[in-house]
């Protein structure tokens, strides 16, 4: 005879235990941009995490996670010390700090990574470890403890048509009640327009300190702690931006009051808080898409609404371009080569590979400001965008400083002409000398392709006239020169600024590479790292 207790135990053991569902994060590559579309996401300590990694690019990539504090660029670069061995590992580093990784994912393919998040809170970086990718293909996985939620959340619903938040204390609620799941939300009744809600609840501060409160709404929102206004965003508006306010709290329970009104259109409200003790924690059911550190994947910021795709012919884009000098003209060439040329300084200002430009900022939004290039491996031949020619006492004399606010003396812009293939040739005059500047492509940007620049000078060239080709740390390498112009940032992205340049008759002059001015000067630009890598 089976005793009741043993029977119960046997029955319990027979019940299957369902594991907690993993937190699913989807990460894609941005085509021809050498970036991930998700660069920041948050998970809780010890949670099961499932990464769905989709490579939408035309070259292989991987996704590799490292322990907090790892210099991921240094780790990826170390692969190049023994490239034959790294290639056999599909460019995965031989480093004990790596704790999760995808396979080498071929173009238009997917892979899944499942792992347990570290128990220790911190920022755990991830990166693509293929050669030359790590400078821009990286992100952060934040392991953080969420803060306390609301307790005893109640609501009071009011009816009315307002342009600003009313004095709710002077009004009679239409209906009152409790919010069962203790998350601030709007769907309490069937009203779609002309209403207001006052939420009241309790929050427990874990310790004495400063706490930040975030709000956003469509329309007005105001937040009080213990009767003191901390932050507001009043009036009729979309929930585009998040407003934040800070206040000091003692450890223990505190009164929270949130006032909201809806006029017409969308009805949305977002409330969250954070401190040094816990991560950004939403107190509302709806989470704002711009919520930094919220437990949702955060897409790569910036406007990418109208990418200009280069086909068989070049594309020209004349607008405000970041780090490209005055009156820049960007050209996207077939094969994935791109450049920006300044019509103020009459000189090449930027080179890059991959995707060309995103026109959304200027063509759709009609917004001001500068648009950065979309692609990868951005190069800046000279630290400052300066005129190309100068008359020097000797080749190693100091290069003249440029005035960024005005065109250099002796230069006259003459426009550009397109040939039958729509390749542009820029024209200008320098002290009576007629100059043309043209670029052609050899091969493909993802392989060993090159950009070939041809300058032609007609007229009486001044003696001791020089063209500056590059500056930085420059070393001869065979028939060419390897240039390290130093890491630079453009709109939050870092670039190595390393490239190879070849030109007949070039001379090293300190940190400058110059060549005597002559009737025709041909310059070849190439990138030291190929991005056409082997994948099993």
Residue pairs with C-beta under 8 A, 6 or more apart in sequence:
2 10
19 48
20 47
20 48
21 48
22 47
22 48
22 49
22 50
22 114
23 43
23 44
23 47
23 48
23 49
23 50
23 295
24 50
24 52
25 38
25 41
25 43
25 49
25 50
25 51
25 52
25 297
26 38
26 51
26 52
26 54
26 297
27 36
27 37
27 38
27 51
27 52
27 53
27 54
27 63
27 139
27 297
28 36
28 37
28 38
28 53
28 54
28 55
28 56
29 35
29 36
29 37
29 54
29 55
29 56
29 57
29 61
29 137
30 36
30 37
30 56
30 57
30 300
30 304
30 355
31 56
31 57
31 58
31 355
32 57
32 58
32 336
32 354
32 355
32 374
32 375
32 376
33 136
33 354
33 355
33 374
33 375
33 376
34 128
34 133
34 136
34 137
34 354
34 375
34 376
34 377
35 136
35 137
35 300
35 376
35 493
36 63
36 128
36 137
36 138
36 139
36 300
37 299
37 300
38 139
38 297
38 298
38 299
38 300
39 138
39 139
39 140
39 298
39 299
39 300
39 301
40 139
40 140
40 142
40 292
40 293
40 297
40 298
41 139
41 140
41 141
41 142
41 295
41 296
41 297
41 298
42 141
42 142
42 143
42 144
42 279
42 280
42 293
42 294
42 295
42 296
43 49
43 117
43 141
43 142
43 143
43 144
43 295
44 117
44 143
44 144
44 145
44 146
44 295
45 117
45 118
45 119
45 120
45 121
45 143
45 144
45 145
46 116
46 117
46 118
46 119
47 116
47 117
48 114
48 115
48 116
48 117
49 113
49 114
49 115
49 116
49 117
50 112
50 113
50 114
51 63
51 100
51 102
51 112
51 113
51 114
52 110
52 112
53 63
53 102
53 105
53 110
53 111
53 112
53 113
54 105
54 109
54 110
55 61
55 105
55 106
55 107
55 108
55 109
55 110
56 108
57 107
58 107
58 446
59 107
59 446
59 531
59 532
59 533
60 104
60 105
60 106
60 107
60 130
60 533
60 535
61 104
61 105
61 128
61 130
61 133
61 137
62 90
62 91
62 92
62 101
62 102
62 103
62 104
62 105
62 128
62 129
62 130
63 101
63 102
63 105
63 111
63 113
63 126
63 128
64 92
64 93
64 98
64 100
64 101
64 102
64 126
64 127
64 128
64 129
65 98
65 99
65 100
65 101
65 113
65 115
65 124
65 125
65 126
65 141
66 72
66 75
66 95
66 97
66 98
66 99
66 124
66 125
66 126
66 127
67 97
67 99
67 118
67 124
68 118
68 120
68 122
68 123
68 124
68 125
69 122
70 95
70 97
70 125
72 125
72 126
72 127
72 134
72 138
73 127
73 134
73 135
73 138
75 93
75 95
75 97
75 98
75 127
75 129
75 134
76 93
76 127
76 128
76 129
76 130
76 131
76 133
76 134
77 134
78 93
78 95
79 86
79 91
79 93
79 129
79 131
80 86
80 131
83 131
85 94
86 92
86 93
87 533
87 534
90 103
90 104
90 534
90 535
90 536
91 104
91 129
91 130
91 131
91 533
92 98
92 101
92 129
93 129
99 115
99 118
100 113
100 115
101 113
102 111
102 112
102 113
103 111
104 130
104 533
104 535
104 536
105 111
105 535
106 535
117 141
117 143
118 124
118 143
120 143
121 143
121 144
121 145
122 142
122 143
123 140
123 141
123 142
123 143
124 140
124 141
124 142
124 143
125 138
125 139
125 140
125 141
126 138
126 139
126 140
126 141
127 133
127 134
127 137
127 138
127 139
128 134
128 137
128 138
130 531
130 533
131 529
131 530
131 531
131 533
132 377
132 496
132 527
132 529
132 531
133 376
133 531
135 487
135 494
135 495
135 496
136 376
136 493
136 494
136 495
142 279
142 293
144 278
144 279
144 293
145 277
145 278
145 279
146 278
146 279
146 281
146 295
147 206
147 273
147 274
147 275
147 277
147 278
147 279
147 281
148 203
148 204
148 206
148 278
148 281
149 182
149 183
149 281
149 283
150 182
150 183
150 184
150 201
150 202
150 203
150 256
150 283
151 182
151 201
151 202
151 203
151 204
151 253
152 178
152 182
152 201
152 202
153 178
153 179
153 182
153 183
153 184
153 199
153 200
153 201
154 176
154 177
154 178
154 179
154 199
154 200
154 201
155 176
155 177
155 178
155 179
155 188
155 197
155 198
155 199
155 200
156 168
156 173
156 175
156 176
156 197
156 198
156 200
157 173
157 174
157 175
157 176
157 188
157 189
157 191
157 195
157 196
157 197
158 166
158 168
158 171
158 172
158 173
158 174
158 195
158 196
158 197
158 198
159 174
159 191
159 194
159 195
159 196
160 166
160 171
160 194
160 195
160 196
160 261
161 194
161 263
162 194
162 196
162 220
162 261
162 263
163 235
163 236
163 263
164 220
164 234
164 235
164 261
165 196
165 220
165 222
165 232
165 234
165 259
165 260
165 261
166 196
166 261
168 196
168 198
168 259
173 198
174 195
175 188
175 189
177 188
179 185
179 188
179 199
181 285
182 201
183 282
183 283
183 284
183 285
184 199
184 258
184 269
184 271
184 283
184 284
184 285
185 269
185 284
185 285
185 286
186 197
186 260
186 262
186 267
186 268
186 269
186 286
188 197
189 195
192 262
192 267
193 262
193 263
193 264
193 265
193 267
194 262
194 263
194 264
195 261
195 262
196 259
196 260
196 261
196 262
197 259
197 260
197 261
198 257
198 258
198 259
198 260
199 256
199 257
199 258
199 259
199 260
200 255
200 256
200 257
200 258
201 255
201 256
202 253
202 254
202 255
202 256
203 225
203 253
203 254
203 256
203 273
203 283
204 252
204 253
204 254
205 211
205 249
205 250
205 251
205 252
205 253
205 254
205 275
206 251
206 275
206 277
206 278
207 251
207 277
208 248
208 249
208 250
208 251
209 248
209 249
209 275
209 276
209 277
210 246
210 247
210 248
210 249
210 275
210 276
211 246
211 247
211 248
211 249
211 273
211 274
211 275
212 244
212 245
212 246
212 273
212 274
212 275
213 223
213 225
213 230
213 231
213 244
213 245
213 246
213 247
213 271
213 272
213 273
214 231
214 242
214 243
214 244
214 270
214 271
214 272
214 273
214 274
214 280
214 288
214 291
215 221
215 222
215 223
215 231
215 232
215 233
215 242
215 243
215 244
215 258
215 269
215 270
215 271
216 233
216 239
216 240
216 241
216 242
216 243
216 268
216 269
216 270
216 288
217 233
217 239
217 260
217 268
217 269
217 270
218 237
218 238
218 239
218 262
218 265
218 266
218 267
218 268
218 269
219 235
219 236
219 237
219 260
219 261
219 262
219 263
220 232
220 233
220 234
220 235
220 236
220 237
220 259
220 260
220 261
221 232
221 233
221 234
221 243
221 258
221 259
221 260
221 269
221 271
222 229
222 231
222 232
222 233
222 234
222 258
222 259
222 260
223 229
223 230
223 231
223 232
223 245
223 256
223 257
223 258
223 259
223 271
224 230
224 255
224 256
224 257
224 258
224 259
225 247
225 249
225 254
225 255
225 256
225 257
226 254
226 255
227 255
227 257
228 247
230 245
230 246
230 247
231 243
231 244
231 245
232 243
233 241
233 243
236 263
238 265
238 266
239 266
239 268
239 269
239 270
239 288
241 290
242 270
242 288
242 290
242 291
256 283
258 269
258 271
260 269
268 286
269 284
269 286
270 282
270 284
270 286
270 287
270 288
270 291
271 282
271 283
271 284
272 280
272 281
272 282
272 283
272 284
272 287
272 291
272 294
273 280
273 281
273 283
274 280
274 281
274 293
279 293
279 295
280 291
280 292
280 293
280 294
282 291
282 294
282 295
287 294
287 296
288 294
289 296
289 299
291 298
292 298
301 492
302 358
302 372
302 491
303 358
303 360
303 361
303 365
303 371
304 358
304 360
304 374
305 358
305 360
305 364
306 358
306 359
306 360
306 363
306 364
307 355
307 356
307 357
307 358
307 359
307 374
308 315
308 317
308 332
308 356
308 357
308 358
308 359
309 356
310 332
310 333
310 334
310 336
310 338
310 356
311 334
312 334
313 334
313 421
313 422
314 331
314 332
314 333
314 334
314 421
314 422
314 423
314 424
315 331
315 332
315 356
316 329
316 330
316 331
316 424
317 329
317 330
317 331
317 332
317 356
317 357
317 359
318 327
318 328
318 329
318 330
319 328
319 330
319 359
319 362
319 371
320 328
320 362
320 368
320 369
320 370
320 371
321 328
321 330
321 340
321 350
321 357
321 370
321 371
321 372
321 373
322 370
322 371
322 372
322 373
322 490
322 491
323 349
323 350
323 370
323 372
323 380
323 385
323 488
323 490
324 330
324 340
324 342
324 349
324 350
324 370
324 385
325 340
325 342
325 344
325 345
325 347
325 349
325 385
325 404
326 342
326 343
326 344
326 345
326 385
326 404
326 407
327 342
327 343
327 344
328 340
328 341
328 342
328 343
328 349
329 340
329 341
329 342
329 343
329 416
329 424
329 426
330 338
330 339
330 340
330 341
330 356
330 357
330 373
331 338
331 339
331 340
331 341
331 424
331 439
332 338
332 356
332 357
333 339
333 423
333 439
333 441
333 451
334 441
335 441
335 443
335 444
335 445
335 449
336 353
336 354
336 375
336 444
336 445
336 446
336 449
337 351
337 353
337 441
337 445
337 449
337 451
338 351
338 352
338 353
338 354
338 356
338 357
338 373
338 375
339 348
339 350
339 351
339 352
339 439
339 451
340 348
340 349
340 350
340 373
341 347
341 348
341 349
341 426
341 437
342 348
342 349
342 385
343 413
343 426
344 407
345 385
345 386
345 387
345 388
345 402
345 407
345 408
346 387
346 388
346 411
346 413
346 426
346 428
346 430
346 435
346 437
347 382
347 385
347 386
347 387
347 388
348 381
348 388
348 437
348 453
349 380
349 381
349 385
350 373
350 378
350 379
350 380
351 378
351 379
351 381
351 451
351 499
351 525
352 373
352 375
352 376
352 377
352 378
352 379
353 375
353 376
353 377
353 445
353 446
353 527
353 531
354 374
354 375
354 376
354 377
354 445
355 373
355 374
355 375
356 373
356 374
356 375
357 371
357 373
357 374
358 371
358 374
359 371
361 367
361 369
361 371
362 371
372 490
372 491
372 493
373 490
377 495
377 496
377 527
377 529
378 490
378 493
378 495
378 497
379 485
379 495
379 497
379 499
379 525
379 527
380 485
380 488
380 495
380 497
381 469
381 470
381 471
381 483
381 485
381 501
381 525
382 468
382 470
382 471
382 485
383 471
383 472
383 485
383 486
384 402
384 404
385 402
385 404
386 399
386 400
386 401
386 402
386 408
386 468
387 402
387 408
387 411
387 430
388 455
388 467
388 468
389 430
389 435
389 465
389 466
389 467
389 517
390 399
390 400
390 465
390 466
390 468
391 462
391 463
391 464
391 465
391 466
392 399
392 464
392 466
393 464
394 464
395 466
395 507
395 509
395 514
395 516
396 509
396 510
397 509
399 468
399 471
399 512
402 408
407 413
410 430
410 431
411 428
411 429
411 430
412 428
412 429
413 428
414 427
414 428
414 429
414 434
415 426
415 427
416 424
416 425
416 426
416 427
417 424
417 425
417 427
418 424
418 425
419 425
423 438
423 439
423 440
424 438
425 436
425 437
425 438
426 436
426 437
426 438
427 434
427 435
427 436
427 437
428 435
428 437
429 435
431 462
432 459
432 460
433 457
433 458
433 459
433 460
433 461
433 462
434 457
434 458
434 459
435 455
435 456
435 457
435 458
436 455
436 456
437 453
437 454
437 455
438 453
438 454
438 455
439 451
439 452
439 453
439 454
440 451
440 452
440 454
441 449
441 450
441 451
441 452
442 449
442 450
442 451
442 452
443 449
443 450
444 532
445 531
446 530
446 531
446 532
447 530
447 531
447 532
448 526
448 530
449 526
450 524
450 525
450 526
451 524
451 525
451 526
452 522
452 523
452 524
452 525
453 522
453 523
453 524
453 525
454 520
454 521
454 522
454 523
455 467
455 520
455 521
455 522
455 523
456 519
456 520
457 517
457 518
457 519
457 520
457 521
458 519
461 517
461 518
461 519
462 517
465 516
465 517
466 514
466 515
466 516
466 517
467 514
467 515
467 516
467 517
467 521
468 512
468 513
468 514
469 501
469 503
469 506
469 513
469 514
469 515
469 523
470 481
470 483
470 485
470 501
470 512
470 513
471 485
471 511
471 512
471 513
472 483
472 484
472 485
472 486
472 497
472 511
473 483
473 484
473 485
473 486
473 511
474 481
474 482
474 483
474 484
474 508
474 511
474 512
474 513
475 481
475 482
476 482
476 508
477 500
479 502
480 500
480 501
480 502
480 524
480 526
481 500
481 501
481 502
481 506
481 508
481 513
482 498
482 499
482 500
482 528
483 498
483 499
483 500
483 501
483 513
484 496
484 497
484 498
485 497
485 498
485 499
486 497
487 494
487 495
487 496
487 497
488 494
488 495
488 497
489 495
498 527
498 528
499 525
499 526
499 527
499 528
500 525
500 526
500 527
500 528
501 513
501 523
501 524
501 525
501 526
502 523
502 524
502 526
503 515
503 521
503 522
503 523
503 524
504 515
504 522
505 515
505 516
505 518
506 513
506 514
506 515
507 513
507 514
507 515
507 516
515 521
